[in-house]
Amino acid sequence: MHLSTVILPDRRWAEGGRASWQRAEELGFHTAYTYDHLSWRTFRDGPWFGAVPTLTAAAGVTSRMRLGTLVTSPNFRHPVTLAKELISLDDISGGRITLGIGAGGSGFDATALLAGGREPWTPRERADHFGEFVPLLDRLLTEDVVSHEGKHYSAHEVRNIPGCVQRPRLPFAVAATGPRGMRLAARHGQAWVTTGDPKLFESGTPEQSRAAIAGQLERLGGICAEAGRDVGELRKVMLTGFTPDRPLESFDAFVDFAGAHAELGIEEIVVHWPIADSMFAADFAVFEKIATEGLAQLG
């Protein structure tokens, strides 16, 4: 199992931003991700910086740790421009980028670019865009020249030379719990991401949450089988913070949480870098001990 972290882009680079990414590498995290949003939930009225520039800066002050988004979505991204940025970022980082990608939600990202009284995409429309976005992005990152005329996206003789450092392209970690998204993970993903069942976040129990994740994994296996894909080829990633569990409450709580989810088949656990006075508040001394010793306790 791997342990990774999410560092929200909520601090100026010179005022703690740089130090967090450097410390994450010192602590031995497998990957440090960041959110790719225009703003997010309770952080909307505070500082918030762009994911790609932040990861570019992080690539310059780290050398071993993988870096990535968790997650990028079509809400305000276009596959043509995103591909160019990702190829550049993969080059700058020396091939250390993972693209976490999902269909997106109904928050600020979904409304920021709307004009003329247009309504945000419905869940079905988000899934439709995602279903075209991922295959096109795959082509843009693996082919030198791409043309595409789809329902939602176009590309005309787009050049992406020399392509990614990682071959055939940088890995996709597809966040999905529904069948359409899981099929995209089966066809295009190198990893699959879950946050658990959102319906259980406030009123469920840890046992119910684990049962829901087990059900997701079972469905993923069936969809991979239908697609002729070995589900074992997909790394199973758990982004924490959205289930009834409290894995950062103590060192022992994390060990119990990691062990229980490893038994389910989760292979990478992602914890949020502590942020005081927020839903991600945690004792930083406990967090550092988890980073350096937590997985060793699983044997």
Backbone as CSV, one residue per row, in Angstrom:
resi,resn,N_x,N_y,N_z,CA_x,CA_y,CA_z,C_x,C_y,C_z
1,MET,0.841,-1.200,0.000,0.000,0.000,0.000,0.875,1.250,0.000
2,HIS,0.389,2.290,-0.676,1.064,3.584,-0.685,0.253,4.597,0.124
3,LEU,0.938,5.580,0.689,0.293,6.677,1.398,0.625,7.975,0.680
4,SER,-0.410,8.722,0.330,-0.248,9.986,-0.384,-0.994,11.085,0.360
5,THR,-0.836,12.321,-0.113,-1.494,13.450,0.529,-2.065,14.393,-0.512
6,VAL,-3.033,15.196,-0.081,-3.580,16.290,-0.885,-3.216,17.593,-0.192
7,ILE,-2.536,18.466,-0.916,-2.180,19.782,-0.399,-3.052,20.806,-1.123
8,LEU,-4.004,21.387,-0.430,-4.871,22.349,-1.082,-4.083,23.606,-1.472
9,PRO,-4.409,24.219,-2.620,-3.663,25.397,-3.089,-4.195,26.678,-2.463
10,ASP,-4.145,26.751,-1.144,-4.800,27.846,-0.427,-3.815,28.796,0.246
11,ARG,-2.516,28.641,-0.037,-1.535,29.533,0.582,-0.583,30.090,-0.467
12,ARG,-0.183,31.323,-0.279,0.830,31.891,-1.165,2.095,31.040,-1.109
13,TRP,2.762,30.952,-2.231,3.939,30.084,-2.341,5.002,30.463,-1.313
14,ALA,5.196,31.744,-1.096,6.232,32.204,-0.166,5.782,32.172,1.289
15,GLU,4.509,31.857,1.516,3.961,31.888,2.877,3.430,30.520,3.286
16,GLY,4.188,29.496,2.999,3.836,28.153,3.420,3.567,27.186,2.293
17,GLY,3.273,27.697,1.103,3.014,26.811,-0.025,4.217,25.955,-0.388
18,ARG,5.326,26.588,-0.655,6.551,25.856,-1.007,6.946,24.879,0.095
19,ALA,6.905,25.315,1.331,7.351,24.489,2.455,6.517,23.216,2.586
20,SER,5.216,23.299,2.300,4.358,22.120,2.427,4.764,21.039,1.436
21,TRP,5.002,21.420,0.192,5.370,20.423,-0.818,6.737,19.821,-0.523
22,GLN,7.667,20.641,-0.073,8.987,20.115,0.284,8.898,19.182,1.481
23,ARG,8.092,19.544,2.466,7.951,18.699,3.644,7.259,17.385,3.292
24,ALA,6.297,17.438,2.379,5.627,16.206,1.963,6.621,15.211,1.381
25,GLU,7.570,15.697,0.599,8.583,14.788,0.053,9.492,14.269,1.162
26,GLU,9.868,15.138,2.094,10.715,14.703,3.210,10.031,13.620,4.041
27,LEU,8.722,13.708,4.184,7.978,12.735,4.989,7.796,11.405,4.269
28,GLY,8.074,11.375,2.991,8.037,10.115,2.260,6.721,9.788,1.584
29,PHE,5.839,10.760,1.403,4.584,10.492,0.713,4.855,10.007,-0.715
30,HIS,4.061,9.034,-1.143,4.209,8.497,-2.496,3.868,9.557,-3.543
31,THR,2.732,10.228,-3.357,2.269,11.273,-4.269,1.713,12.418,-3.448
32,ALA,1.931,13.634,-3.912,1.237,14.799,-3.359,0.347,15.358,-4.456
33,TYR,-0.949,15.340,-4.197,-1.927,15.845,-5.150,-2.389,17.234,-4.728
34,THR,-3.085,17.917,-5.633,-3.808,19.121,-5.258,-5.147,19.122,-5.967
35,TYR,-6.100,19.876,-5.435,-7.414,19.986,-6.067,-7.320,20.903,-7.281
36,ASP,-8.035,20.550,-8.335,-8.089,21.391,-9.533,-9.479,22.025,-9.603
37,HIS,-9.646,23.110,-8.852,-10.909,23.852,-8.818,-10.625,25.336,-9.018
38,LEU,-11.668,26.082,-9.385,-11.561,27.541,-9.412,-11.674,28.097,-8.000
39,SER,-12.426,27.438,-7.173,-12.471,27.628,-5.724,-13.226,26.413,-5.203
40,TRP,-13.351,26.298,-3.878,-13.956,25.059,-3.372,-14.639,25.271,-2.027
41,ARG,-15.919,25.006,-1.993,-16.717,24.928,-0.773,-16.430,26.072,0.201
42,THR,-16.074,25.746,1.439,-15.878,26.771,2.459,-14.632,27.613,2.213
43,PHE,-13.807,27.218,1.255,-12.599,27.992,0.941,-12.870,29.042,-0.137
44,ARG,-14.108,29.139,-0.613,-14.414,29.969,-1.775,-14.037,31.438,-1.583
45,ASP,-14.214,31.962,-0.405,-13.962,33.388,-0.185,-12.580,33.668,0.387
46,GLY,-11.705,32.677,0.317,-10.336,32.857,0.772,-9.340,32.623,-0.348
47,PRO,-8.057,32.628,-0.049,-7.031,32.409,-1.075,-7.177,31.045,-1.733
48,TRP,-6.990,31.010,-3.040,-7.062,29.746,-3.788,-6.304,29.936,-5.103
49,PHE,-5.331,29.065,-5.348,-4.476,29.219,-6.522,-4.697,28.091,-7.527
50,GLY,-4.216,28.290,-8.741,-4.436,27.338,-9.822,-3.620,26.071,-9.652
51,ALA,-4.207,24.938,-10.053,-3.560,23.644,-9.850,-2.310,23.471,-10.713
52,VAL,-2.404,23.793,-12.000,-1.259,23.528,-12.880,-0.055,24.395,-12.524
53,PRO,-0.208,25.713,-12.301,0.956,26.487,-11.843,1.509,26.001,-10.506
54,THR,0.618,25.603,-9.599,1.076,25.102,-8.306,1.904,23.836,-8.477
55,LEU,1.436,22.909,-9.305,2.178,21.668,-9.531,3.484,21.930,-10.262
56,THR,3.497,22.914,-11.145,4.744,23.280,-11.827,5.771,23.772,-10.816
57,ALA,5.319,24.626,-9.900,6.234,25.114,-8.858,6.679,23.968,-7.963
58,ALA,5.740,23.075,-7.611,6.088,21.935,-6.759,7.115,21.030,-7.437
59,ALA,7.005,20.884,-8.748,7.969,20.053,-9.480,9.377,20.619,-9.370
60,GLY,9.462,21.946,-9.236,10.770,22.583,-9.153,11.431,22.491,-7.799
61,VAL,10.664,22.153,-6.748,11.247,22.091,-5.405,11.222,20.672,-4.833
62,THR,10.840,19.705,-5.658,10.877,18.290,-5.266,11.591,17.520,-6.362
63,SER,11.967,16.276,-6.053,12.697,15.503,-7.068,12.271,14.043,-7.148
64,ARG,11.643,13.502,-6.107,11.306,12.075,-6.081,9.803,11.815,-6.050
65,MET,9.095,12.584,-5.280,7.673,12.364,-5.044,6.857,12.605,-6.316
66,ARG,5.861,11.742,-6.545,4.949,11.980,-7.654,4.010,13.136,-7.305
67,LEU,3.469,13.758,-8.349,2.609,14.920,-8.205,1.361,14.716,-9.050
68,GLY,0.252,15.352,-8.665,-0.926,15.163,-9.498,-2.123,15.991,-9.067
69,THR,-3.179,15.886,-9.861,-4.460,16.516,-9.540,-5.403,15.463,-8.981
70,LEU,-6.284,15.930,-8.104,-7.279,15.010,-7.538,-8.524,15.824,-7.178
71,VAL,-9.399,16.128,-8.149,-9.293,15.707,-9.537,-9.542,16.905,-10.460
72,THR,-9.144,16.703,-11.716,-9.486,17.618,-12.797,-10.813,17.168,-13.413
73,SER,-11.612,18.124,-13.888,-12.903,17.767,-14.494,-13.175,18.635,-15.712
74,PRO,-14.153,18.240,-16.527,-14.524,19.056,-17.687,-15.267,20.340,-17.337
75,ASN,-15.575,20.581,-16.076,-16.379,21.743,-15.714,-15.829,23.049,-16.275
76,PHE,-14.512,23.204,-16.255,-13.929,24.425,-16.814,-12.662,24.128,-17.628
77,ARG,-12.461,22.877,-17.966,-11.298,22.473,-18.747,-11.720,22.016,-20.143
78,HIS,-10.846,22.224,-21.117,-11.025,21.691,-22.463,-9.873,20.727,-22.726
79,PRO,-10.140,19.565,-23.305,-9.069,18.569,-23.464,-7.876,19.049,-24.284
80,VAL,-8.089,19.923,-25.269,-6.966,20.379,-26.103,-5.987,21.209,-25.293
81,THR,-6.479,22.217,-24.591,-5.573,23.065,-23.809,-5.018,22.319,-22.602
82,LEU,-5.838,21.453,-21.990,-5.359,20.677,-20.847,-4.213,19.752,-21.261
83,ALA,-4.337,19.118,-22.412,-3.280,18.209,-22.872,-1.950,18.944,-23.014
84,LYS,-1.978,20.144,-23.572,-0.734,20.905,-23.736,-0.111,21.217,-22.372
85,GLU,-0.929,21.596,-21.416,-0.415,21.892,-20.077,0.145,20.643,-19.405
86,LEU,-0.531,19.515,-19.575,-0.075,18.278,-18.936,1.231,17.780,-19.531
87,ILE,1.368,17.868,-20.828,2.625,17.464,-21.468,3.771,18.330,-20.970
88,SER,3.514,19.626,-20.838,4.541,20.534,-20.323,4.879,20.210,-18.876
89,LEU,3.858,19.972,-18.066,4.063,19.664,-16.657,4.790,18.334,-16.481
90,ASP,4.442,17.337,-17.287,5.121,16.054,-17.218,6.595,16.207,-17.567
91,ASP,6.899,17.064,-18.522,8.287,17.314,-18.912,9.048,18.025,-17.790
92,ILE,8.457,19.059,-17.232,9.115,19.837,-16.180,9.394,18.981,-14.952
93,SER,8.470,18.072,-14.639,8.612,17.233,-13.444,9.484,16.011,-13.664
94,GLY,9.928,15.778,-14.898,10.708,14.580,-15.184,9.869,13.315,-15.169
95,GLY,8.607,13.429,-15.585,7.744,12.254,-15.663,7.186,11.809,-14.328
96,ARG,6.739,12.763,-13.499,6.218,12.410,-12.173,4.749,12.770,-11.992
97,ILE,4.018,12.994,-13.076,2.651,13.501,-12.976,1.625,12.385,-13.140
98,THR,0.613,12.402,-12.277,-0.581,11.581,-12.417,-1.770,12.514,-12.558
99,LEU,-2.628,12.252,-13.530,-3.829,13.048,-13.696,-4.998,12.353,-13.033
100,GLY,-5.421,12.876,-11.879,-6.691,12.458,-11.321,-7.790,13.189,-12.063
101,ILE,-8.806,12.455,-12.535,-9.816,13.065,-13.374,-11.188,12.511,-13.027
102,GLY,-12.187,13.403,-13.006,-13.538,12.994,-12.693,-14.542,13.834,-13.456
103,ALA,-15.816,13.491,-13.341,-16.865,14.170,-14.094,-17.183,15.561,-13.549
104,GLY,-16.777,15.852,-12.314,-17.056,17.149,-11.723,-18.397,17.163,-11.013
105,GLY,-18.627,18.239,-10.274,-19.851,18.358,-9.501,-20.639,19.597,-9.868
106,SER,-21.496,20.010,-8.958,-22.407,21.126,-9.219,-22.000,22.395,-8.492
107,GLY,-20.780,22.472,-8.010,-20.329,23.628,-7.251,-19.917,24.791,-8.128
108,PHE,-19.057,25.629,-7.582,-18.667,26.878,-8.244,-18.039,26.637,-9.611
109,ASP,-17.269,25.562,-9.761,-16.657,25.260,-11.062,-17.713,25.138,-12.156
110,ALA,-18.891,24.655,-11.784,-19.940,24.382,-12.771,-20.679,25.639,-13.192
111,THR,-20.535,26.732,-12.447,-21.310,27.937,-12.740,-20.456,29.139,-13.108
112,ALA,-19.166,29.093,-12.842,-18.312,30.274,-13.006,-18.271,30.784,-14.445
113,LEU,-18.392,29.898,-15.422,-18.273,30.300,-16.820,-19.627,30.450,-17.507
114,LEU,-20.712,30.306,-16.762,-22.039,30.419,-17.363,-22.396,31.880,-17.619
115,ALA,-23.139,32.103,-18.689,-23.595,33.450,-19.027,-24.968,33.347,-19.676
116,GLY,-25.664,34.474,-19.724,-26.932,34.525,-20.435,-28.020,33.668,-19.843
117,GLY,-27.969,33.427,-18.537,-29.022,32.662,-17.900,-28.966,31.168,-18.148
118,ARG,-27.868,30.687,-18.698,-27.754,29.245,-18.944,-27.685,28.485,-17.629
119,GLU,-28.226,27.269,-17.636,-28.236,26.426,-16.459,-26.985,25.552,-16.426
120,PRO,-26.505,25.199,-15.229,-25.379,24.255,-15.145,-25.763,22.904,-15.736
121,TRP,-24.763,22.144,-16.117,-25.022,20.810,-16.631,-25.727,19.961,-15.572
122,THR,-26.625,19.133,-16.022,-27.241,18.133,-15.154,-26.231,17.003,-14.928
123,PRO,-26.475,16.119,-13.954,-25.573,14.974,-13.787,-25.396,14.167,-15.073
124,ARG,-26.477,13.985,-15.840,-26.353,13.253,-17.102,-25.464,14.005,-18.091
125,GLU,-25.624,15.325,-18.151,-24.801,16.117,-19.069,-23.336,16.101,-18.647
126,ARG,-23.087,16.137,-17.339,-21.695,16.035,-16.878,-21.089,14.696,-17.299
127,ALA,-21.875,13.631,-17.153,-21.400,12.312,-17.557,-21.172,12.243,-19.064
128,ASP,-22.047,12.901,-19.831,-21.877,12.918,-21.285,-20.581,13.627,-21.678
129,HIS,-20.331,14.778,-21.072,-19.088,15.502,-21.367,-17.870,14.667,-20.965
130,PHE,-17.943,14.066,-19.784,-16.830,13.253,-19.288,-16.551,12.084,-20.228
131,GLY,-17.626,11.485,-20.745,-17.477,10.344,-21.635,-16.795,10.674,-22.941
132,GLU,-16.865,11.927,-23.366,-16.144,12.360,-24.574,-14.775,12.936,-24.219
133,PHE,-14.703,13.574,-23.061,-13.477,14.261,-22.624,-12.318,13.281,-22.446
134,VAL,-12.560,12.190,-21.731,-11.476,11.266,-21.377,-10.863,10.587,-22.610
135,PRO,-11.664,9.986,-23.517,-11.044,9.368,-24.699,-10.290,10.363,-25.576
136,LEU,-10.823,11.588,-25.703,-10.119,12.583,-26.510,-8.813,12.995,-25.847
137,LEU,-8.837,13.193,-24.539,-7.600,13.542,-23.840,-6.572,12.425,-23.970
138,ASP,-7.028,11.188,-23.899,-6.136,10.041,-24.086,-5.431,10.145,-25.431
139,ARG,-6.196,10.399,-26.492,-5.596,10.522,-27.831,-4.626,11.700,-27.897
140,LEU,-5.020,12.829,-27.322,-4.175,14.026,-27.392,-2.834,13.818,-26.700
141,LEU,-2.802,12.960,-25.691,-1.559,12.721,-24.958,-0.724,11.588,-25.544
142,THR,-1.269,10.860,-26.517,-0.531,9.723,-27.076,-0.255,9.850,-28.567
143,GLU,-0.968,10.716,-29.261,-0.787,10.874,-30.706,-0.185,12.241,-31.018
144,ASP,0.687,12.294,-32.020,1.326,13.563,-32.379,0.346,14.564,-32.966
145,VAL,-0.604,14.082,-33.765,-1.575,14.949,-34.440,-2.972,14.356,-34.241
146,VAL,-3.899,15.183,-33.769,-5.249,14.695,-33.470,-6.291,15.643,-34.064
147,SER,-7.269,15.063,-34.755,-8.473,15.786,-35.166,-9.683,15.042,-34.618
148,HIS,-10.655,15.804,-34.159,-11.852,15.203,-33.561,-13.002,16.172,-33.707
149,GLU,-14.154,15.679,-34.093,-15.367,16.493,-34.157,-16.454,15.735,-33.406
150,GLY,-16.699,16.116,-32.161,-17.668,15.423,-31.340,-18.851,16.296,-31.000
151,LYS,-19.683,15.797,-30.134,-20.866,16.548,-29.716,-20.477,17.726,-28.827
152,HIS,-19.452,17.537,-28.005,-19.088,18.557,-27.023,-17.721,19.189,-27.268
153,TYR,-16.821,18.480,-27.944,-15.446,18.967,-28.103,-14.972,18.776,-29.537
154,SER,-14.130,19.718,-29.968,-13.521,19.639,-31.289,-12.015,19.814,-31.156
155,ALA,-11.301,19.204,-32.082,-9.846,19.376,-32.185,-9.501,19.285,-33.664
156,HIS,-8.798,20.273,-34.175,-8.454,20.284,-35.595,-6.946,20.273,-35.776
157,GLU,-6.445,19.140,-36.201,-5.008,18.973,-36.475,-4.156,19.519,-35.334
158,VAL,-4.510,19.121,-34.125,-3.794,19.573,-32.934,-2.479,18.817,-32.801
159,ARG,-1.392,19.553,-32.651,-0.061,18.959,-32.473,0.308,18.916,-31.005
160,ASN,0.794,17.773,-30.557,1.291,17.632,-29.190,2.619,16.893,-29.223
161,ILE,3.598,17.535,-29.789,4.943,16.986,-29.940,5.844,17.658,-28.903
162,PRO,6.616,16.933,-28.134,7.031,15.535,-28.280,6.204,14.531,-27.475
163,GLY,5.098,14.927,-26.901,4.323,14.019,-26.071,4.864,13.956,-24.654
164,CYS,4.319,13.043,-23.891,4.691,12.914,-22.474,6.058,12.259,-22.304
165,VAL,6.705,12.571,-21.205,7.912,11.845,-20.805,7.538,10.405,-20.472
166,GLN,6.451,10.240,-19.720,5.947,8.901,-19.412,5.264,8.341,-20.659
167,ARG,5.555,7.105,-20.973,5.023,6.505,-22.190,4.093,5.349,-21.879
168,PRO,3.002,5.224,-22.641,2.648,6.039,-23.790,2.114,7.418,-23.416
169,ARG,1.744,7.617,-22.168,1.324,8.924,-21.642,1.340,8.852,-20.136
170,LEU,1.137,10.010,-19.496,1.040,10.034,-18.039,-0.205,9.258,-17.602
171,PRO,-0.193,8.665,-16.407,-1.317,7.830,-15.967,-2.551,8.640,-15.590
172,PHE,-3.720,8.038,-15.853,-5.001,8.582,-15.444,-5.480,7.843,-14.195
173,ALA,-5.913,8.599,-13.187,-6.592,8.034,-12.020,-8.029,8.522,-12.096
174,VAL,-8.935,7.641,-12.497,-10.311,8.028,-12.808,-11.191,7.879,-11.577
175,ALA,-11.777,8.991,-11.139,-12.695,8.984,-10.005,-14.095,8.659,-10.518
176,ALA,-14.678,7.572,-10.036,-15.977,7.147,-10.552,-16.607,6.143,-9.604
177,THR,-17.912,6.299,-9.391,-18.661,5.298,-8.634,-19.831,4.753,-9.436
178,GLY,-20.213,5.430,-10.510,-21.286,4.960,-11.366,-20.753,4.123,-12.514
179,PRO,-21.631,3.403,-13.209,-21.174,2.501,-14.269,-20.504,3.197,-15.441
180,ARG,-21.001,4.380,-15.825,-20.388,5.062,-16.971,-18.955,5.479,-16.658
181,GLY,-18.745,6.041,-15.489,-17.402,6.431,-15.104,-16.488,5.243,-14.919
182,MET,-17.020,4.158,-14.333,-16.208,2.962,-14.150,-15.791,2.363,-15.496
183,ARG,-16.665,2.457,-16.493,-16.281,1.962,-17.811,-15.135,2.782,-18.391
184,LEU,-15.137,4.089,-18.135,-14.010,4.922,-18.569,-12.731,4.520,-17.840
185,ALA,-12.848,4.233,-16.546,-11.679,3.779,-15.789,-11.146,2.477,-16.364
186,ALA,-12.061,1.562,-16.708,-11.648,0.267,-17.256,-10.942,0.421,-18.595
187,ARG,-11.389,1.372,-19.393,-10.828,1.531,-20.740,-9.584,2.398,-20.770
188,HIS,-9.540,3.424,-19.915,-8.487,4.435,-20.046,-7.650,4.627,-18.783
189,GLY,-8.071,4.082,-17.651,-7.407,4.387,-16.396,-6.241,3.485,-16.060
190,GLN,-5.321,4.042,-15.306,-4.276,3.256,-14.665,-4.554,3.133,-13.165
191,ALA,-5.530,3.920,-12.704,-5.975,3.847,-11.311,-7.443,4.235,-11.261
192,TRP,-8.093,3.815,-10.176,-9.495,4.160,-9.913,-9.563,4.809,-8.543
193,VAL,-10.351,5.891,-8.432,-10.416,6.673,-7.201,-11.832,6.651,-6.639
194,THR,-11.935,6.439,-5.330,-13.212,6.555,-4.636,-13.056,7.451,-3.418
195,THR,-14.155,8.119,-3.058,-14.233,8.840,-1.786,-15.244,8.163,-0.868
196,GLY,-15.652,6.954,-1.227,-16.688,6.265,-0.470,-18.062,6.643,-0.983
197,ASP,-19.067,6.385,-0.178,-20.451,6.709,-0.523,-20.828,8.027,0.149
198,PRO,-21.061,9.102,-0.632,-21.334,10.409,-0.012,-22.587,10.416,0.856
199,LYS,-23.509,9.520,0.600,-24.739,9.484,1.398,-24.468,9.066,2.843
200,LEU,-23.304,8.442,3.077,-22.983,7.944,4.408,-22.080,8.893,5.200
201,PHE,-21.651,9.992,4.590,-20.654,10.860,5.207,-21.098,11.357,6.580
202,GLU,-22.305,11.887,6.670,-22.748,12.505,7.919,-23.526,11.559,8.823
203,SER,-24.220,10.597,8.250,-25.116,9.778,9.075,-24.781,8.290,9.072
204,GLY,-23.791,7.881,8.303,-23.446,6.470,8.248,-22.432,6.069,9.296
205,THR,-22.084,4.807,9.292,-21.066,4.280,10.198,-19.856,3.828,9.391
206,PRO,-18.696,3.707,10.005,-17.528,3.182,9.283,-17.787,1.813,8.666
207,GLU,-18.547,0.974,9.370,-18.849,-0.358,8.839,-19.693,-0.264,7.566
208,GLN,-20.678,0.631,7.575,-21.501,0.830,6.387,-20.662,1.396,5.235
209,SER,-19.751,2.282,5.562,-18.889,2.858,4.541,-18.018,1.792,3.886
210,ARG,-17.431,0.942,4.694,-16.585,-0.119,4.131,-17.406,-1.076,3.271
211,ALA,-18.627,-1.358,3.686,-19.488,-2.225,2.884,-19.799,-1.574,1.541
212,ALA,-20.012,-0.255,1.541,-20.294,0.458,0.291,-19.087,0.432,-0.634
213,ILE,-17.898,0.599,-0.066,-16.688,0.565,-0.888,-16.453,-0.840,-1.437
214,ALA,-16.729,-1.841,-0.633,-16.616,-3.220,-1.126,-17.548,-3.440,-2.312
215,GLY,-18.750,-2.867,-2.232,-19.685,-2.978,-3.340,-19.175,-2.263,-4.582
216,GLN,-18.559,-1.098,-4.400,-17.976,-0.377,-5.535,-16.877,-1.201,-6.195
217,LEU,-16.032,-1.796,-5.381,-14.944,-2.606,-5.923,-15.475,-3.816,-6.680
218,GLU,-16.555,-4.409,-6.166,-17.153,-5.551,-6.857,-17.705,-5.132,-8.222
219,ARG,-18.367,-3.969,-8.260,-18.896,-3.485,-9.538,-17.772,-3.141,-10.506
220,LEU,-16.710,-2.559,-9.978,-15.561,-2.237,-10.829,-14.984,-3.502,-11.450
221,GLY,-14.874,-4.558,-10.657,-14.356,-5.817,-11.178,-15.218,-6.365,-12.298
222,GLY,-16.544,-6.289,-12.118,-17.440,-6.774,-13.155,-17.345,-5.970,-14.430
223,ILE,-17.236,-4.652,-14.305,-17.134,-3.791,-15.481,-15.808,-4.012,-16.204
224,CYS,-14.736,-4.198,-15.444,-13.445,-4.491,-16.070,-13.510,-5.818,-16.830
225,ALA,-14.156,-6.808,-16.242,-14.289,-8.107,-16.916,-15.048,-7.967,-18.224
226,GLU,-16.115,-7.168,-18.213,-16.886,-6.944,-19.433,-16.043,-6.253,-20.503
227,ALA,-15.124,-5.401,-20.074,-14.281,-4.660,-21.010,-13.031,-5.444,-21.421
228,GLY,-12.866,-6.661,-20.870,-11.678,-7.444,-21.167,-10.433,-6.922,-20.487
229,ARG,-10.628,-6.244,-19.367,-9.505,-5.646,-18.626,-9.360,-6.363,-17.292
230,ASP,-8.133,-6.671,-16.925,-7.857,-7.246,-15.616,-7.953,-6.139,-14.583
231,VAL,-8.894,-6.248,-13.655,-9.085,-5.210,-12.653,-7.834,-5.017,-11.811
232,GLY,-6.985,-6.038,-11.749,-5.737,-5.914,-11.012,-4.775,-4.917,-11.612
233,GLU,-5.011,-4.522,-12.861,-4.148,-3.525,-13.500,-4.463,-2.115,-13.024
234,LEU,-5.603,-1.927,-12.376,-6.006,-0.614,-11.872,-5.621,-0.476,-10.403
235,ARG,-4.831,0.544,-10.073,-4.557,0.825,-8.669,-5.825,1.390,-8.036
236,LYS,-6.193,0.886,-6.863,-7.400,1.346,-6.178,-7.020,2.398,-5.138
237,VAL,-7.525,3.616,-5.345,-7.124,4.772,-4.544,-8.305,5.244,-3.704
238,MET,-8.054,5.479,-2.417,-9.080,5.982,-1.499,-8.703,7.385,-1.044
239,LEU,-9.509,8.384,-1.464,-9.338,9.744,-0.970,-10.146,9.889,0.302
240,THR,-9.475,10.096,1.426,-10.141,10.153,2.717,-10.735,11.542,2.972
241,GLY,-11.520,11.620,4.035,-12.099,12.893,4.438,-13.568,13.021,4.133
242,PHE,-14.143,12.006,3.457,-15.535,12.100,3.032,-16.331,10.853,3.422
243,THR,-15.863,10.160,4.441,-16.554,9.004,4.996,-16.735,9.225,6.493
244,PRO,-17.512,8.384,7.161,-17.710,8.562,8.614,-16.443,8.316,9.434
245,ASP,-15.415,7.729,8.832,-14.181,7.434,9.562,-13.425,8.719,9.909
246,ARG,-12.558,8.642,10.896,-11.700,9.764,11.266,-10.259,9.260,11.364
247,PRO,-9.633,8.947,10.231,-8.325,8.294,10.263,-7.191,9.164,10.786
248,LEU,-7.361,10.492,10.816,-6.299,11.358,11.320,-6.524,11.752,12.780
249,GLU,-7.519,11.166,13.409,-7.815,11.493,14.804,-6.686,11.053,15.727
250,SER,-6.060,9.927,15.387,-4.933,9.428,16.160,-4.135,8.474,15.291
251,PHE,-2.937,8.132,15.739,-2.109,7.189,14.996,-2.796,5.829,14.902
252,ASP,-3.345,5.365,16.021,-4.015,4.064,16.032,-5.247,4.063,15.130
253,ALA,-5.964,5.198,15.098,-7.146,5.283,14.225,-6.741,5.121,12.770
254,PHE,-5.609,5.718,12.392,-5.151,5.564,11.011,-4.760,4.124,10.712
255,VAL,-4.020,3.511,11.610,-3.586,2.128,11.380,-4.798,1.213,11.200
256,ASP,-5.811,1.402,12.052,-7.023,0.591,11.927,-7.726,0.855,10.596
257,PHE,-7.822,2.122,10.237,-8.480,2.505,8.979,-7.731,1.921,7.780
258,ALA,-6.416,2.089,7.761,-5.622,1.599,6.628,-5.705,0.082,6.515
259,GLY,-5.641,-0.600,7.652,-5.717,-2.056,7.622,-7.049,-2.553,7.102
260,ALA,-8.134,-1.927,7.555,-9.463,-2.345,7.115,-9.650,-2.118,5.628
261,HIS,-9.127,-1.009,5.110,-9.306,-0.712,3.692,-8.329,-1.497,2.817
262,ALA,-7.176,-1.833,3.363,-6.274,-2.723,2.624,-6.923,-4.088,2.422
263,GLU,-7.647,-4.552,3.430,-8.346,-5.834,3.303,-9.400,-5.787,2.205
264,LEU,-9.995,-4.618,1.974,-10.987,-4.476,0.913,-10.346,-4.513,-0.475
265,GLY,-9.061,-4.145,-0.542,-8.380,-4.080,-1.831,-7.859,-2.702,-2.190
266,ILE,-8.000,-1.728,-1.275,-7.467,-0.390,-1.519,-5.940,-0.447,-1.461
267,GLU,-5.299,0.187,-2.433,-3.842,0.113,-2.555,-3.133,1.446,-2.332
268,GLU,-3.888,2.537,-2.290,-3.304,3.848,-2.020,-4.302,4.655,-1.211
269,ILE,-3.863,5.148,-0.066,-4.698,5.997,0.785,-4.175,7.421,0.696
270,VAL,-5.091,8.363,0.491,-4.724,9.773,0.348,-5.333,10.545,1.507
271,VAL,-4.498,11.215,2.278,-4.954,12.016,3.419,-4.714,13.492,3.134
272,HIS,-5.553,14.336,3.694,-5.422,15.770,3.465,-4.360,16.381,4.381
273,TRP,-3.545,17.223,3.804,-2.598,18.016,4.583,-3.403,18.860,5.565
274,PRO,-3.068,18.853,6.852,-3.896,19.552,7.841,-4.033,21.046,7.560
275,ILE,-5.251,21.540,7.733,-5.558,22.964,7.611,-6.351,23.356,8.846
276,ALA,-5.794,24.234,9.642,-6.446,24.637,10.889,-7.804,25.269,10.613
277,ASP,-8.725,25.091,11.550,-10.047,25.722,11.489,-10.795,25.377,10.210
278,SER,-10.674,24.123,9.786,-11.380,23.661,8.592,-11.790,22.211,8.803
279,MET,-12.496,21.650,7.840,-12.873,20.244,7.918,-11.652,19.328,7.855
280,PHE,-10.493,19.883,7.498,-9.266,19.097,7.420,-8.305,19.408,8.564
281,ALA,-8.809,19.950,9.637,-7.971,20.215,10.806,-7.486,18.897,11.406
282,ALA,-6.220,18.867,11.821,-5.640,17.673,12.446,-4.374,18.080,13.181
283,ASP,-4.009,17.280,14.162,-2.767,17.483,14.900,-1.609,17.169,13.963
284,PHE,-0.749,18.156,13.702,0.296,17.944,12.707,1.331,16.932,13.184
285,ALA,1.557,16.841,14.474,2.499,15.840,14.982,1.978,14.429,14.705
286,VAL,0.670,14.224,14.895,0.060,12.924,14.570,0.155,12.667,13.071
287,PHE,-0.127,13.692,12.282,-0.057,13.569,10.826,1.340,13.140,10.376
288,GLU,2.362,13.752,10.922,3.736,13.402,10.539,4.085,11.979,10.975
289,LYS,3.615,11.564,12.138,3.882,10.193,12.577,3.186,9.200,11.652
290,ILE,1.964,9.515,11.253,1.250,8.657,10.299,2.038,8.549,9.005
291,ALA,2.558,9.682,8.529,3.299,9.686,7.269,4.547,8.826,7.337
292,THR,5.234,8.861,8.453,6.523,8.178,8.541,6.448,6.756,9.071
293,GLU,5.388,6.455,9.850,5.322,5.144,10.502,4.030,4.374,10.261
294,GLY,3.011,5.034,9.735,1.675,4.451,9.687,1.585,3.139,8.924
295,LEU,2.111,3.093,7.715,1.984,1.878,6.911,2.865,0.759,7.432
296,ALA,3.957,1.111,8.112,4.844,0.061,8.635,4.126,-0.790,9.671
297,GLN,3.118,-0.211,10.339,2.393,-0.944,11.365,1.485,-2.031,10.788
298,LEU,1.250,-1.956,9.463,0.376,-2.947,8.837,1.115,-4.236,8.541
299,GLY,2.428,-4.208,8.677,3.226,-5.417,8.429,3.385,-5.707,6.959
